[in-house]
Amino acid sequence: MQLYSIIVFANVPGAQAVSLVSAWDLSSFSWLQRSTVQEMMNFMAKTVAERTPPTQRQSVQENSYVAHVHSRPASDGFCGVVISDTEYPVRVAFSLLNKVLDDFAIRIPKANWQRRVDQITTGSANPPSKSETILGPDALPQLADYIKRYQDPRQADTIMKVQQELDETKIVLHKTIDSVLQRGEDLDKLVEKSGTLSEQSKMFYKTAKKVNSCCVIT
């Protein structure tokens, strides 16, 4: 079981999601792969965040990765994404997201990021480049600790003493990212048009898709 990233996005309905803070653990990938893998995971997280309505939770699988998303109410204006492998327990992923989003709401006032996000979403400022964030790692240093501690979900459950069941908020499960795309949207075209993905990352996506399509059993 692997936990790869925790990302908090500003999530303005109808606008692009903007990365506020993040933490990563890509140690299971080779040094040469990490930059490309991070770009693709960040693209996946952003795409799903933009398509998760306020108050909704959902888990979206693409190839061997799953993006678990929890969008806070529209008045908060942000959402959290955890990316894991397919074996990581959904309940633990959302318990982690609950804690991350509560910490973010308590420790980082909206005034610290709202103006910059407004500038980005209206086109008067550029978004963070590639996998960078607006606030930087020092804004919520707990994320680095969480991503290490939650690598073992059994230990995380013991430490956190999380509830035995999630609350009544429904978690929507999707087998592919295509399931959350709006009508008329195509993932291949989104990847091709993306300004946050390098040519190497786009090639990585195409290769991974081709490999997985060859292994589908019908």
C-alpha positions in Angstrom: 0.0 0.0 0.0 1.3 3.4 -1.0 0.3 7.0 -0.2 1.8 9.4 -2.7 0.5 12.9 -2.1 -1.8 15.2 -0.2 -2.9 18.4 -1.9 -5.2 21.2 -0.8 -6.7 23.2 -3.7 -8.6 26.4 -3.8 -11.8 25.2 -5.6 -13.9 28.0 -7.1 -16.9 26.5 -8.9 -16.6 27.0 -12.7 -12.9 28.0 -12.4 -9.6 26.1 -12.4 -8.4 24.5 -9.1 -5.3 26.2 -7.7 -2.8 24.3 -5.6 -2.4 25.9 -2.1 -0.3 23.4 -0.2 1.0 19.9 -0.8 3.2 17.1 0.4 4.7 14.2 -1.6 6.3 10.8 -1.1 7.5 9.4 -4.4 10.3 7.3 -3.0 8.8 4.2 -4.5 9.7 5.5 -8.0 13.1 5.9 -9.5 14.7 9.3 -9.4 14.3 9.7 -13.1 10.6 9.0 -13.0 9.6 11.2 -10.1 9.2 14.5 -11.9 7.0 13.0 -14.6 5.0 10.9 -12.1 4.4 14.0 -9.9 3.2 16.1 -12.9 0.8 13.4 -13.9 -0.6 12.9 -10.4 -0.9 16.6 -9.9 -2.8 16.8 -13.2 -5.1 14.0 -12.1 -5.7 15.6 -8.7 -6.5 19.0 -10.3 -8.8 17.5 -12.9 -10.8 15.6 -10.3 -10.9 18.5 -7.8 -12.4 20.8 -10.5 -15.2 18.3 -11.0 -16.1 17.6 -7.4 -19.0 19.7 -6.2 -18.9 21.4 -2.8 -19.6 18.9 0.2 -19.1 15.9 -2.1 -16.6 13.0 -1.6 -15.5 10.7 -4.3 -12.7 8.3 -5.2 -11.5 8.2 -8.8 -9.2 5.5 -10.2 -7.0 6.0 -13.2 -4.6 3.2 -14.1 -3.0 2.0 -10.8 -3.7 5.3 -8.9 -6.7 6.5 -7.0 -7.5 10.2 -6.2 -9.6 10.5 -3.1 -11.3 13.9 -3.0 -13.2 15.8 -0.3 -14.7 19.2 -1.3 -15.6 21.5 1.6 -18.7 23.7 1.4 -18.6 26.5 -1.2 -18.2 29.2 1.5 -14.8 27.6 2.5 -13.7 27.5 -1.1 -11.2 24.6 -0.9 -10.9 20.9 -1.2 -8.4 18.2 -0.4 -7.0 15.4 -2.6 -5.1 12.3 -1.5 -3.5 10.1 -4.2 -2.8 6.5 -3.3 -2.4 3.1 -5.0 -5.5 0.9 -5.4 -4.8 -1.1 -2.3 -4.9 1.8 0.1 -8.1 1.7 2.3 -10.7 4.3 1.3 -11.8 4.9 4.9 -8.3 5.8 6.0 -7.8 8.1 3.0 -10.9 10.1 3.9 -10.1 10.1 7.6 -6.8 11.7 6.7 -8.5 14.2 4.4 -10.9 15.2 7.2 -7.9 16.0 9.5 -6.0 17.8 6.8 -8.9 20.0 5.8 -9.7 20.8 9.4 -6.1 21.8 10.1 -6.1 23.9 7.0 -9.3 25.7 7.9 -8.0 26.4 11.5 -4.4 27.4 10.7 -4.6 29.3 7.4 -7.1 32.2 7.1 -8.8 32.5 3.7 -7.4 36.0 3.4 -3.9 34.5 3.1 -4.7 33.0 -0.3 -8.0 34.3 -1.6 -6.6 37.4 -3.4 -4.0 35.5 -5.3 -6.5 32.8 -6.2 -8.9 35.4 -7.6 -6.1 36.9 -9.7 -5.2 33.4 -11.1 -8.8 32.4 -11.8 -9.6 35.7 -13.6 -6.4 35.5 -15.7 -4.7 38.5 -14.2 -1.9 36.3 -12.6 -0.2 33.1 -13.6 -0.9 29.9 -11.7 1.9 28.1 -9.9 4.3 26.5 -12.3 4.0 22.7 -12.6 3.8 21.1 -9.1 4.4 24.3 -7.1 1.8 25.7 -4.7 0.8 29.2 -3.7 1.5 28.9 0.0 4.6 26.7 0.0 5.5 23.8 2.4 6.0 25.9 5.5 2.3 27.0 5.5 1.1 23.6 6.8 4.2 21.6 7.8 2.0 18.9 9.3 1.4 17.5 5.8 4.9 16.1 5.6 4.4 14.3 8.9 1.0 13.0 7.8 2.2 11.5 4.6 4.9 9.6 6.4 2.6 8.5 9.3 -0.2 7.3 7.1 1.9 5.1 4.9 0.9 2.3 7.2 -2.9 2.7 7.5 -3.2 0.3 10.4 -0.8 2.5 12.4 -2.7 5.6 11.3 -5.9 4.1 12.5 -4.4 3.4 15.9 -2.8 6.8 16.3 -5.8 8.7 15.2 -8.4 6.4 16.7 -10.6 7.3 13.8 -14.3 6.5 13.7 -15.1 2.9 12.7 -17.3 4.0 9.9 -17.4 7.2 7.8 -20.2 9.6 8.5 -23.4 9.5 6.4 -21.9 11.7 3.6 -21.8 9.5 0.5 -18.6 8.6 -1.1 -18.9 8.2 -4.9 -16.6 5.6 -6.4 -15.5 5.8 -10.0 -13.3 3.2 -11.8 -11.8 5.7 -14.2 -11.3 9.5 -14.4 -13.5 9.6 -17.5 -16.5 9.0 -15.2 -16.2 12.5 -13.7 -15.5 14.4 -16.9 -18.3 16.6 -18.2 -20.2 15.6 -21.3 -18.1 16.2 -24.4 -14.8 16.3 -22.5 -12.1 13.9 -23.4 -9.2 13.0 -21.2 -6.7 12.6 -24.1 -7.6 16.1 -25.3 -7.3 17.5 -21.7 -3.8 16.0 -21.4 -2.8 17.3 -24.8 -3.9 20.8 -24.1 -2.6 21.0 -20.6 0.0 23.7 -20.0 1.1 22.1 -16.7 2.4 18.9 -18.3 5.7 18.6 -20.1 6.0 16.6 -23.3 7.7 13.9 -21.3 4.7 13.6 -19.0 2.3 13.5 -22.0 4.3 10.7 -23.5 4.2 8.9 -20.1 0.4 9.2 -20.0 0.1 7.8 -23.5 2.4 4.9 -22.8 0.7 4.0 -19.6 -2.7 4.1 -21.2 -1.5 1.9 -24.1 0.0 -0.7 -21.6 -3.2 -0.8 -19.5 -5.5 -1.1 -22.5 -3.5 -4.2 -23.6 -4.2 -5.8 -20.3 -8.0 -5.4 -20.1 -9.9 -8.7 -19.9 -13.4 -8.6 -21.2 
